[in-house]
Every structure is written in C-alpha cells, then in structure tokens.
Amino acid sequence: MLKNKAQTFTEVPGQSVLSGKALRNDLSSQILNSNSSLLSCILAPALPQSSFLNSHFLKHPAPTMDPPHDHDHHINPDSPKSPSPTTISTPTCCKCGAATAFSAPPPSWSDISPPPNYRPIRAPAVNVPPNHSQQAIILAPVPQSQKVPLVSPPFEFQSPSKRIQSPDDIRRFHDSFSGENFLGFVVALSESIRSRKISDACHQSLVTDSIVSILQTLILWIDEIPPAQQASRYGNVSYRTWHDRLVESSHSLMLRFLPDDLRSSTIEIVPYFTDSFGNSSRIDYGTGHETNFVAWLYCLARMGVIKEEDYQAVVSRIFMKYLELMRKLQLVYCLEPAGSHGVWGLDDYCFLPFIFGSSQLIDHKYMKPKSIHNEDILENFSSEYLYLSSIAFVKKVKKGLFAEHSPLLDDISGVPNWNKVNSGLLKMYKVEVLEKVPIMQHFLFGWLIKWAC
C-alpha cells in the first residue's frame, strides 16, 4: 500500500507533487533548456532522491540531530534501516531529516526563486586550444619606455626589406637595439596619454597637423570610391582602387611635412606608410598593419620630424584619426581580419587602442575595468577614451553576448585597476604581436630600423 502511494501523485493541499523519478526528469529538462553550465549535474549519475531534493529544492536543510517532533513518518518495517552506499536511500523529511517513505514535496517556484530565464555568460569550454604563450606573458617583464635616438648626416636611406623568417629571427630582433627601442617607443606613446582625455589640450606642431590632414584626405577618398556590388561577404574589390590611389599619392603626401634635407627619406618611409592600411591583394587588415603605422611614426621620430613633446598629440590626434580611417575602411570595404585568433584574441583587427586607452584611464576616480559593461558609460565617454571607444565598436560590429564573442576582453574587465590592465596589455603586445612569425615576417628593415647583423 505504501509502495503504491510513493509511486503515484501525492495529494498535498494547494499543490500537486510529482514522484521522485518524474521530478528528476523534469529538473533535467529545465537544466538543459536553460543552457546552464552545470554540465557535471547533467553528465553525472543520478543522485539519490533525498540528496537531490535536499541540495536543490528544500528550503530547510536537514539538521544534524533530530529534534523532538510529533508527526508520523510511516516507515516501512521491511525496508533496511541502513541502506548501502550503492543503493538509493530512502527519502528524508523536509522538517527533521528523518527517513520517510513519502517523497518530500518541493515548494513552489515562488517560494524560492523563478526559473532562470537567461543564458549564463560563461560555460565550460570544450576543446579549448592550448595557450602556450600565456606562461610567456606572465613571466615576461613589463616593457619600459625609451628615448628614440636621432639619426645624423650623412643619411643612408634605403629601400626596406623583410628579414624575419623563423623564431630565431624573432629572438634576434628583440635582442637587438632596434627591437628594444621600437617597443620602448610604443611604451612612451602609452605614457604620454596617461590619465588624459582625447580632448585635453596638448602641443600640436605643424607636422602633427599635417599628418592629421593627410589621414583626413584618405578618409575622403573612401566617399569618392564607393563599394562595388558583389556577392562575397568580405573583401570588396573597390578597396584595391582606394589602395592603388594611396600608393600613387604616398610620395607627394610625405613631402607635405618633410623638411628639404629629409626628402630623400621617402624611399624608406613610404613602404611603411603604404602597408599601414591593409593588404590590397588579400583585402585584409590586422595588427601587423597597425604595427607598420607605428613603425612609420617611429621612423619620423628617428629623423626628428616628430619630437617627444609631440607624443601626446601623436596618440590623441594622429592615432585617433588613423583609427577613424581604419574603422571606416573595415565597414565600407568589409576588410577581412588578417591572422585573427577569433574569440581567443583580443580583437580581430587592432591592439594598440586598448594599450593607449587603458593608459588614459589609469587612476580614474570613477571608471574601472568593469565599467565597460555599463552602456551609459560607453555612450557618453567613448569619444574621450580609446579603450571605451574600442569596446563600443566591438559591440557594434559583433552580435550576441559580449562574453561569448570577446571572452578575453570580458576577462580583462575583472582586473582590479587600469594600471594592471595597461602593464598586462604591453606584455601581451610583445608576446602576441611582436613575437609572432606570421605577423612579423612582413615587418620591414632599412637604415632607420636596422636589422641586427
């Protein structure tokens, strides 16, 4: 009689309760439908009925000792008193924890909380690619800023060429003065914008204004060369027309700001400049092209065209205009990401805006790394801070949950302060960009950036 009662619906005033087996099936269905990360609960063997109910549904956990009570548990005298660990134990009372033959009635959803109606932002990853560079990033020292030494006459400008072909060449480059000083120049640019907004007043020379004007000219060319109608999603062929005009005009564009004694440098600096805006054959753009743009700025600093007092304007005026140009190129001509790591990378196209932007936010009173999840902050301050601007652009071009399409940026938002974010990104830039053969095999070396002999 008791056995039949336990296997059927039990009438409780005000609610209908399922048997233990039906309840477990119902719960498994709800866990699967909610896409929960509790894979261990789904894949593990079925829990004993009492353990399952006590851990998930009962409001009052079973006490360690049985207090005096006056209700009947209807214990079956034929059932064993101490079930073996391999058998399913008898259900327990929700009030005192003592054994009972009846299934404990779970409270209604309103008594605890409603069922989850969201998708968890993080689930256990399946087949995560091995991250061999993570340990290298952790162990690497934080790069330090360096002064850029000026070249002096007689000038020996030459057409730059590619030299890096193997990991040994990468190590050779980073052990050389050129490799250390180039990275130190990136750090110096980052420090020049520290705790400053884009709109803050800064020293602007005629050279910086001229370079901004050149970049604005390149933006106007996009409006003059509309994208072609084609079926392919990426790589609009009209980009090649735009890039051909860039190559044809680059020499004259350099002469807008170069002094007379440095006009011969165009043979060396033009290749860096023309390779800063993507590849016309593949119609793609990535961190290697971005690095070429900084290398072009580094060459100008080596010649004294850009001075140290110009560094803040280089970031807040020149690099901002460059970023505006590249985002428009990406959207209009649908440039493919060059060498993207997918969701396992920081961003599909760029890296330096996050370095410069995190430096801007160091010691900010109110905005923390986790503030990137606040849409009001992104809307109101992305024009003043490169990091917020980059996050807003990522959210614009990518759909879905931020933690799914940009898990690395989402993880960085959990770092306690911007100083740690900035130092970590500088180390990551060295390991993930400047030490990668697929990226650096296209880097150019000439007289201004010398290859270690």
Secondary structure, DSSP 8 states (H G I E B T S, - for coil): -HHHHHHS-EEETTEEE--HHHHHHHHHHHHHHTT-S-HHHHHS----HHHHHHHHT-SS---SS-----------TTS-SS--TTS----B-TTT--B-SS------GGGS-----S--S----SS----THHHHHHHS------------SS------EE---SHHHHHHHHHSHHHHHHHHHHHHHHHHTTT--TTS-----HHHHHHHHHHHHHHHHHHHS-----S-SS--THHHHHHHHHHHHHHHHHTTT--GGGGGGHHHHHHHHHTTS-BTTTTEE-HHHHHHHHHHHHHHHHTTSS-GGGHHHIIIIIIHHHHHHHHHHHHHH--EETT--GGGSS-SS-SHHHHHHHHHTTT-SS--GGGGG-HHHHHHHTTT-HHHHHHHHHHHH--S-HHHH-HHHHHHTTSS-HHHHHHHHHHHHHHHTTT-HHHHTT-EESSSS----
